[in-house]
Amino acid sequence: MNVRLFLIKMQYFLLCKPELYGGGRIYGRKLCTGRKHGRIQCRTQLRRRITSDFDQINKLGIMVNFTIVNGQVYTPGLAIVDSPQPNTPLGGDNLQVAIDVSGNGKLPWPASTQPDWSTRFHDITLFLTSESHNFTISNGTKPASNTSYVGPVLDLEPSSTVKHVNWIWPECLVGDGSGSKNSARGAYNISMHQSFLWNGTDYYTVFDLPISVTNSVPKSDDRIDCDLLENKLSSAAEIGESSDSLPGQPWVEGGVSTTASSTDVTQTGAGNRGHSGFTRVAGIAIAATAILHFLS
């Protein structure tokens, strides 16, 4: 077998047949569209997928789909996440989340100016979740103390269409790096629960944005005991049953849907392992593509 034919076959199996090595789907989509002049057509789709639209397994074993346009993360709902980006390592004094609630100007704001609008928010609640923990970030109620959790998201900065959530990290997340095996630090999801009306129909959706608490979180008297923020953990099945399926993403032309996958979860405290296997396979495939391009 000559080198060119070997590389073409390797590229095909890495990108189009990941089930043969147990890898599921690289970024959730078969990236090859067929052959042209004896070459697998994969390069353009691979590049586009990485920069705009990709799937990933969240920490509860659910396959979530991200659509990212100009740095904004479009959720299965009306909210658009301006920051943080998926898989960002976080730390500092606070967890900061910026949420656009206007559909990039498509919804009237304040919502009270158009109370009969057929597309509008009812509520947004936020939690920091892992396989081991479920901390309240904002549960839609007013906290007794500003250092415990954040008040109703939609009431923040009443005149602004971008809501800036600033949540003080609790005591158990103080430290640096991933922490020990039994540490609360490590991989988490920012779990966004949205209740809203879209084109006259009520929906309730759950969206998980993966992050990692691996940057330094300093000690502070403002940090409260994690037990005071802890909630009951829900299984992937329970979350799936409670979340509605949308026919598409409200603000993205063509829409985007979420899919489910029964996969192993990532343990909190085990570091930010992520999907290094997928990354290595994708890297090998890209290298094969580059060699083929050089040989052409």
C-alpha positions as CSV (number, residue, x, y, z in Angstrom):
1,M,0.0,0.0,0.0
2,N,1.5,3.4,-1.0
3,V,1.8,6.2,1.5
4,R,-1.0,8.4,-0.1
5,L,-3.5,5.5,0.0
6,F,-2.6,4.7,3.6
7,L,-3.0,8.3,4.8
8,I,-6.4,8.6,3.0
9,K,-7.7,5.5,4.7
10,M,-6.3,6.6,8.1
11,Q,-8.0,10.0,7.7
12,Y,-11.3,8.4,6.8
13,F,-11.4,6.1,9.7
14,L,-10.3,8.7,12.2
15,L,-12.9,11.3,11.1
16,C,-15.7,9.2,9.7
17,K,-15.6,6.0,11.7
18,P,-14.8,6.9,15.3
19,E,-17.2,4.2,16.5
20,L,-14.5,1.7,15.5
21,Y,-12.2,2.9,18.3
22,G,-15.0,3.7,20.8
23,G,-14.7,7.5,20.4
24,G,-18.3,8.4,19.6
25,R,-18.3,11.5,17.5
26,I,-15.5,14.0,17.2
27,Y,-17.2,17.2,18.2
28,G,-20.6,15.5,17.5
29,R,-20.6,15.5,13.7
30,K,-19.3,13.3,10.9
31,L,-16.9,15.7,9.3
32,C,-16.4,13.9,6.0
33,T,-18.7,14.6,3.1
34,G,-17.3,12.1,0.5
35,R,-14.5,11.7,-1.9
36,K,-13.3,14.1,-4.6
37,H,-10.4,13.3,-6.8
38,G,-9.5,10.4,-4.4
39,R,-9.4,12.7,-1.3
40,I,-11.7,12.7,1.7
41,Q,-13.5,16.1,2.0
42,C,-13.0,16.9,5.7
43,R,-10.8,19.9,6.2
44,T,-13.4,22.7,5.8
45,Q,-16.0,21.1,8.1
46,L,-13.4,20.3,10.8
47,R,-12.3,23.9,10.9
48,R,-15.8,25.3,10.8
49,R,-16.9,22.9,13.6
50,I,-14.2,23.9,16.0
51,T,-14.7,27.6,15.6
52,S,-18.5,27.8,15.6
53,D,-20.6,24.8,16.5
54,F,-19.6,21.7,18.5
55,D,-21.0,19.0,20.8
56,Q,-19.5,17.9,24.1
57,I,-20.3,15.5,26.9
58,N,-21.2,17.4,30.0
59,K,-20.4,16.4,33.6
60,L,-23.7,14.5,34.0
61,G,-23.2,12.3,30.9
62,I,-25.5,14.3,28.6
63,M,-24.4,15.3,25.2
64,V,-24.9,19.1,24.8
65,N,-24.7,21.1,21.7
66,F,-23.1,24.5,21.6
67,T,-23.7,27.0,18.9
68,I,-21.1,29.9,19.2
69,V,-21.5,32.9,17.0
70,N,-19.0,35.8,17.4
71,G,-18.1,34.5,20.8
72,Q,-21.7,34.2,22.1
73,V,-23.0,30.9,23.3
74,Y,-26.6,30.2,22.1
75,T,-28.6,28.1,24.6
76,P,-31.6,25.9,24.0
77,G,-33.8,28.8,25.1
78,L,-34.0,32.6,24.8
79,A,-30.8,33.3,26.8
80,I,-27.5,34.0,25.1
81,V,-24.3,33.5,27.2
82,D,-21.7,36.3,26.5
83,S,-19.2,34.8,29.0
84,P,-17.6,32.6,30.1
85,Q,-16.8,30.4,27.1
86,P,-17.1,26.6,27.4
87,N,-14.3,24.9,29.2
88,T,-12.9,28.1,30.6
89,P,-10.7,27.6,33.8
90,L,-12.1,30.0,36.4
91,G,-11.2,31.3,39.8
92,G,-10.7,34.7,41.4
93,D,-13.1,36.3,43.9
94,N,-16.3,35.6,42.0
95,L,-17.9,33.5,39.3
96,Q,-18.9,36.0,36.7
97,V,-21.6,35.1,34.1
98,A,-22.9,37.6,31.4
99,I,-26.3,36.7,29.9
100,D,-28.0,38.5,27.0
101,V,-31.8,38.4,27.6
102,S,-32.8,40.4,24.5
103,G,-32.0,37.9,21.8
104,N,-29.4,40.4,20.6
105,G,-32.1,43.1,20.4
106,K,-35.0,41.0,19.1
107,L,-37.0,41.0,22.3
108,P,-38.4,44.2,23.8
109,W,-36.8,45.3,27.1
110,P,-37.9,45.9,29.7
111,A,-40.4,43.1,29.1
112,S,-43.1,45.0,30.9
113,T,-43.3,47.3,27.9
114,Q,-44.8,44.5,25.9
115,P,-46.7,42.2,28.4
116,D,-48.6,40.4,25.6
117,W,-45.5,39.6,23.5
118,S,-45.6,36.0,22.3
119,T,-41.9,35.4,23.1
120,R,-40.7,36.4,26.5
121,F,-38.9,35.1,29.6
122,H,-40.6,33.8,32.8
123,D,-37.5,33.0,34.8
124,I,-33.8,32.1,34.8
125,T,-32.2,30.2,37.6
126,L,-28.5,29.1,37.8
127,F,-26.7,26.3,39.6
128,L,-23.1,25.1,39.7
129,T,-23.2,21.4,39.3
130,S,-21.0,18.3,39.1
131,E,-21.4,14.7,39.8
132,S,-20.9,15.4,43.5
133,H,-22.4,18.9,44.0
134,N,-25.3,21.1,43.1
135,F,-24.7,24.7,44.4
136,T,-27.2,27.5,44.2
137,I,-26.0,30.5,42.2
138,S,-29.5,32.1,41.7
139,N,-32.8,30.3,42.5
140,G,-35.1,33.2,41.7
141,T,-35.5,34.4,45.2
142,K,-33.9,37.3,47.1
143,P,-31.1,36.1,49.4
144,A,-30.9,37.2,53.0
145,S,-27.3,38.1,52.4
146,N,-25.5,39.3,49.3
147,T,-22.7,36.9,50.0
148,S,-24.8,33.8,49.8
149,Y,-26.4,33.6,46.4
150,V,-27.5,36.0,43.6
151,G,-31.0,37.5,43.4
152,P,-33.4,36.9,40.5
153,V,-31.4,37.1,37.3
154,L,-34.0,39.0,35.3
155,D,-34.1,41.7,38.0
156,L,-30.4,42.4,37.8
157,E,-29.5,45.8,36.2
158,P,-33.1,46.6,35.3
159,S,-32.3,48.9,32.4
160,S,-29.7,46.6,30.8
161,T,-30.4,43.7,28.4
162,V,-27.2,42.0,29.6
163,K,-27.4,40.6,33.1
164,H,-24.1,40.3,34.9
165,V,-24.1,37.5,37.6
166,N,-21.4,37.9,40.2
167,W,-21.5,35.0,42.6
168,I,-19.0,34.7,45.4
169,W,-17.3,31.3,45.3
170,P,-18.2,29.3,48.5
171,E,-15.6,28.2,51.0
172,C,-15.0,24.6,49.7
173,L,-13.7,26.0,46.4
174,V,-10.9,28.0,47.9
175,G,-7.5,26.8,46.7
176,D,-5.4,26.6,43.5
177,G,-5.2,24.0,40.8
178,S,-7.5,21.0,40.5
179,G,-7.1,20.0,44.2
180,S,-6.8,16.5,45.6
181,K,-9.0,13.6,44.6
182,N,-11.5,14.5,47.4
183,S,-11.4,18.2,46.7
184,A,-14.6,20.0,45.6
185,R,-12.5,21.8,43.0
186,G,-12.3,20.6,39.4
187,A,-14.8,20.2,36.6
188,Y,-18.3,21.8,36.8
189,N,-21.3,22.9,34.8
190,I,-22.9,26.3,35.0
191,S,-26.5,24.9,34.8
192,M,-29.0,27.3,33.4
193,H,-32.7,26.6,33.8
194,Q,-34.9,28.8,31.6
195,S,-38.7,29.1,31.8
196,F,-40.1,31.1,28.8
197,L,-42.7,31.6,26.2
198,W,-41.6,31.1,22.6
199,N,-44.1,31.9,19.8
200,G,-47.0,31.4,22.2
201,T,-45.8,28.1,23.7
202,D,-44.4,27.6,27.2
203,Y,-41.0,25.8,27.5
204,Y,-38.7,24.8,30.3
205,T,-35.1,23.9,29.3
206,V,-31.8,23.1,31.1
207,F,-28.5,24.0,29.6
208,D,-25.1,23.0,31.0
209,L,-22.0,25.2,30.2
210,P,-18.9,23.3,31.2
211,I,-16.2,25.2,33.2
212,S,-13.4,24.2,35.6
213,V,-12.6,25.7,39.0
214,T,-8.9,25.3,38.7
215,N,-7.6,28.9,38.9
216,S,-6.8,30.3,42.3
217,V,-9.7,31.2,44.6
218,P,-8.4,33.2,47.6
219,K,-9.6,32.9,51.2
220,S,-12.2,35.5,52.2
221,D,-14.5,36.2,55.1
222,D,-17.3,36.7,52.5
223,R,-17.3,33.0,51.5
224,I,-20.0,30.9,53.1
225,D,-20.1,27.2,53.9
226,C,-20.9,25.1,50.8
227,D,-23.5,23.1,52.7
228,L,-25.7,26.1,52.9
229,L,-25.8,26.2,49.0
230,E,-26.1,22.5,48.4
231,N,-29.2,21.1,46.6
232,K,-30.3,17.6,45.8
233,L,-28.4,16.1,42.9
234,S,-30.5,15.1,39.9
235,S,-29.7,12.3,37.5
236,A,-29.2,12.7,33.8
237,A,-32.5,11.0,33.3
238,E,-34.4,13.3,35.7
239,I,-32.9,16.3,34.0
240,G,-33.8,15.0,30.6
241,E,-37.4,14.3,31.6
242,S,-37.9,17.8,33.1
243,S,-36.4,19.7,30.1
244,D,-38.5,20.4,27.0
245,S,-37.1,19.8,23.5
246,L,-37.1,22.8,21.2
247,P,-37.6,22.4,17.5
248,G,-34.7,24.8,17.0
249,Q,-32.7,27.6,18.6
250,P,-34.8,30.8,18.6
251,W,-32.1,33.2,17.5
252,V,-30.0,31.0,15.1
253,E,-31.2,30.6,11.5
254,G,-31.8,26.9,10.9
255,G,-31.9,26.0,14.6
256,V,-29.9,23.7,16.7
257,S,-31.0,20.7,18.9
258,T,-29.6,18.9,21.8
259,T,-28.9,15.1,21.9
260,A,-28.4,12.7,24.7
261,S,-25.6,10.1,25.3
262,S,-25.1,7.6,28.0
263,T,-21.4,8.1,28.8
264,D,-19.2,8.2,31.9
265,V,-19.1,11.4,33.9
266,T,-16.1,13.4,34.9
267,Q,-15.4,13.3,38.7
268,T,-15.1,16.6,40.5
269,G,-11.6,16.8,42.1
270,A,-10.1,14.6,39.4
271,G,-8.7,17.5,37.4
272,N,-9.8,18.9,34.0
273,R,-9.4,15.8,32.0
274,G,-11.9,16.9,29.4
275,H,-11.8,14.9,26.1
276,S,-8.1,14.5,25.6
277,G,-8.7,11.3,23.6
278,F,-10.9,13.2,21.1
279,T,-8.3,16.0,21.0
280,R,-5.5,13.5,20.2
281,V,-7.6,11.8,17.5
282,A,-8.5,15.1,15.9
283,G,-4.9,16.1,16.0
284,I,-3.8,12.9,14.2
285,A,-6.5,13.5,11.6
286,I,-5.5,17.1,11.0
287,A,-1.8,15.9,10.6
288,A,-2.9,13.3,8.1
289,T,-4.8,16.0,6.2
290,A,-1.8,18.3,6.2
291,I,0.5,15.5,4.9
292,L,-2.0,14.8,2.1
293,H,-2.2,18.5,1.2
294,F,1.6,18.5,1.0
295,L,1.7,15.5,-1.2
296,S,-0.9,16.8,-3.6
